[in-house]
Structures are given as structure tokens and as C-alpha cells.
């Protein structure tokens, strides 16, 4: 979503973009929290106990970009 939007997004904006473009069929009751958790899990500077790669960086409070 961030790559296609071409700019940093909040988790809500990323979710809204994914939903509007029908990029992923969410089955969760609160899909926006799934998007937020996934971004946070792969965010630069976050301690990941189970490993994982860094794909995002927080550029301002709650707004993320691809790295």
C-alpha cells in the first residue's frame, strides 16, 4: 500500500488503501489492528524476539514509510 501510494501512511490509511483496492481479503474482526500490528512488527528499531525483517520506519508519530 505504501509503495503504491508513494508516500508515508498511517496504519489506518494503509488499511483504507488495501480495502479500497481490494488487495487483501481480511477475515479478522478488527483488520485495521492487524495492519497496525504488522507494520509495528516490521518497523525499524522495534525489538523483535522472533526475528523478522525491517520493512518500515516511523517518520512521525503513527506515520510510516517503506525502507
Secondary structure, DSSP 8 states (H G I E B T S, - for coil): -HHHHTS-EEHHHHHHHHHHTT-S---STTHHHHHHHHHHHTBTT---TT-----EEEEETTEEEE-
